Amino acid sequence: MNFNLLIENLTNPALLFFVLGIIAVYLKSDLEIPSNTSKFISLYLLFSIGFKGGQELSHEQFTSEIGWSMLFGISISMLIPLYTFFILKRKLSVYDAGAIAAAYGSVSAVTFVTAVSYLESRQLSLHGHMVAIMALMESPAIIIGLVLISIFNKGEKATKIDIVSVIKHSLTNGSVLLILGSLIIGFMADAKQAEGIKPFTNDLFKGFLAIFLLDMGITSGQKLKAFFSFGLFPFAFAIIIPILNGCLFSLLSSFITSDITNRFVFAVLAASASYIAVPAAMKITVPKANPGLYLPMALAVTFPINITVGMPLYFLIVQHS
């Protein structure tokens, strides 16, 4: 059963398009997705997930389980950078350790979108409040990572970090704002009116996801080339830590909820790494952190590991625990 589940995921068209993107880079093909098109598709995916989540949320009743789930999600986002920072600091600079810890504590919206598609392929639907939890998990890890850099940076020119501006930047980040805004609009929208845009939010989703993952594959292939010059440690970290996080929190989530879709999403969020919100924040606040490390780790290693090996593994755990 485990083998069949893995094969089923490996033959997913969206994943195969991701692989095609990587192959195109190594064949030195001129295949590329225009940057404006890529940006539009990423905005569409966030809008679609947010809106559908809002519609689902409008049918849900707020319970203590949802409240605990929100606290659990925020706790994951704060705990992961706290322990990963000290592992990373043994081999890397404080700046790089803080940036990478923030990336792995925060979440990947695209991995979340892929997880939703994974659930739908198994005739399972996402609960609306998990979209809100995903958005809430973006910022805490960034703040924790920056605080750790501030505390452990003993250099002469210590980096001074304005936490208020960091929080503001995190909350006004385009991806966070769009998914939260879409969630609220979906929640408020009349069911009949929402039905009118259903062909756009639902029917086109998998096609757009496939094209977006093709673009992600091209980007990953380009960044992976230079990444190997940093040695084996970042590569090993980017594989082992996400899998451990996903497995651990897929088990711990059973204390919060018994719903397998919610537990699966918690596992995916814990295993994912941000390569949009965190790099944007670090570029502004910690320019000494090397994007040639944290960006390929999250995008070129952790992302494909999660969508090939991770998701079938986390799903198997939540099904049988």
LINBELCOR-V887699 format. One record per helix or strand of 2 or more residues. SS is the DSSP state (H for helix, E for strand). FROM is the first residue (numbers start at 0). TO is the last residue. If there is no record, write none. Layout:
BEGIN
<<SS;FROM;TO> <SS;FROM;TO>>
END
This chain:
BEGIN
<<H;1;9> <H;12;25> <H;34;57> <H;63;88> <H;93;104> <H;108;119> <H;128;151> <H;162;171> <H;173;187> <H;190;195> <H;197;202> <H;204;229> <H;231;254> <H;259;270> <H;276;284> <H;290;318>>
END
